[in-house]
Amino acid sequence: MKILFIHQNFPGQFLHLAPALKARGHDCLALTDAGNNRAATIPVVKYRHSATAPDPAACRLGRNYTQMSDRGVTVARACLQLREKGYVPDVIFGHSGWGETLFLKEVWPEAKLLVYSEFYYKGRGADVGFDPEFDAPSFDQAMISQGRAAHLGQALVHADAGLSPTRWQASTHPPVLRDRIEVIFDGVDTDVMVPNPQAELALPNGQVLRAGDEVLTFVNRNLEPYRGYHVFLRALPAILDARPEAQVVIVGGDDVSYGRAAPQGKTWKEIFLSEVQGRLDLNRVHFMGKVPYPTFVSMMQVSRVHAYLTYPFVLSWSMLEAMSAGCLVIGSRTAPVQELIEDGVNGRLVDFFDVAGWSHLISRALARPDRFDDLRRAARETIRTRYDLKTVCLPRMIDWVEGFGPKG
């Protein structure tokens, strides 16, 4: 069958699915933004979208919808050109987050439309108002957040089905939409993310860390409050005081992926580092920036303890990959993390805001790694049996997509 993938940063969540469906003989095509230069393993068509900032005074709560629907219009026009050339897909699978799927049923009403429903913004009960240090709960903020979800609801209403990576992320959608969503995680390659007692990690200063060393790791796409960077930095002085041989490796960029930007001219990395400066031995704290995937794999394989914090929001792939590599993951006691980690069974949990609790538990785990060996083994087994790419997640996703193809 003909399958059209749509993602402004393709392949995105379709990294493994698209080539797997192509290998099964399906005619696969991807539509993506002209500014996306990521490599693809299936043919790609690009659309050119000129984003314009709407007038805040005129749009008010509709600003987000205006931006997303504008992109949806651009994508629909690009798809109309494909239709005029005779292209008609059997199945369309697109990410709903940027409005790209909004009007595709107007172009191809006969096609089955699937949307990746990653997260549904809510006024309460998730990320909004969770951290009062940066986002004090308010009625206005609740309305703004609900306004941000308008295009997500529209996308799912007009789709034939949706897909979410975790049960909790699916649960953020309103009950009337929840039954339209299948839950399948993207998958972890447990043959790559595997414990390796010979692993080494070269640091920017030339130092080499090896599996078995006293290494604490922390990974964000960008170092920001949504992923607990501020709490982790505040816990570090006590950890380094208690563990004089420990090395801390931090991966993440200086931009903002989620939430509000840092004050003008500053980064969250700088702000929280300056807060603890003078109480940290910076010779033992290594900021790696953004790293290539093989470096990330080695980092997880040398890690003795991996700290993962997140607001109630989208769960990071990195946490599951750390578990697959056999790390002891100490995670925040927030809903996305609790779906995978059971405290004392396959990892440990700490209240997100408990700085002293983070310092104490991480220091204990660094001091006596043997006491947590059973948790490491259980963590890897959790990923291998429930979230493995090749044997669990990808086969389920292939079956799900093929189930919407032509019958007979």
C-alpha positions, 0 to 999 in steps of 0.5 A: 500500500501507499503510505505518506509520513508527515513530520516537519522534522522527519524522520522524528518518531518514524525513524524505525517505522518508515524504513521497516514498512518500506522493507515490507514492500510498501510504497513509502513517501515522506513530506517534511519542512524545507529547512529539515536536512536530516537524512532519510531512508525513504523518498522525501518531498519538502514543503516551504512554510513561511511562519509569520508571528500573529498579532498578540492583541488580535489573537490572544488565546488563538495565537498558537492555533493561528500558527499551527493552522497556518502550517496546516494550510501550507501542508494541505496545499503541498498535498494538493499538488501531490494529488494533482499529480495523481498521488493518493496514499492509502494511509497517512501517518503524521505528527499532530504537534505542529498542525501539519495534519489538520486539513489532510482529509480535505485533500484525501478523504479516502485515505486513512489518517493516523496521527501521533498524539504525543501530549495534550496540553491541560490547564491543570494536572500536568506540567502547567503550574507544577513548578511554582518557582517558574509558573505559579498556578493561575486561571489565566495560565490554565486558559492559555494552556487549554488554548494551546491544545485546540489544534491537537483536539481538532487533529485527532477528531478528524483522524481515523486513529491516534498513537501515543508512546505511553499510557500516561501521555495518552491519558492527558487527552480528554476522555472523549478522545482517549478511546481513539488512541493506541499506546505503543512506545517508539522502541529501544534498541536493546542490542545497542543500549546494552551493558558493556564492562569495557566501555570508555568515555573520553571527556573534553579535557582528555580524561577517560572514564571507564565502566566501573568508575564513580560516574554520575550522569544527567541528560537533557536535550536542553538544560532547563527547568522542565527536565529538573536541571535546577534541582539537579544542580542544587543537589550537586554540591552535597553529592560532590562533598560526600563523594570526593572521587565522583565525576559528573557528566552532563549532556544538554544544549543551552536552548529551550525545548519546553517552557519559558525562555531564560531571562534575556541574554542568559541561559538556564545553564548559566543561571543555575550554575552561577547559583552553586558556583563556589560550592562545586569542584568544576574539575569534576563536573563535565558539561558535554553540550550536545553529543553524537549518539555513539558518545551518548551510548558510551556515557550510559555504559560507564554511568554508575548512577543516572539522574532523570527528572521531568515535570509531568510531561513527555517522557524522554527516550534517554531514560529508557535507554539508560535503563536498557544500558543497565544504569541505576536510574534515580528518577523523579516521582512524577507520573511519566516516570512512575509508569516505568520505574517502580521504586526499589524494584527497577530503579529509585524515585525521589520527589522532584523538589526534594534537593536533599533527598536527591543528594542523599540517595545519589551519594548512597548509590555512588558509594555502594553500587553493589547494593543496587545491582538487582535494580540495574538488572531489573531495569534492563529486563523491563526495557527488554521485555516491554519496550524493545524495538525489534521484538516488541514495539516495532512489530506492534506498530507495523501491525497497527499501521498495516491494519488500516490498509486496503482490505482483501 
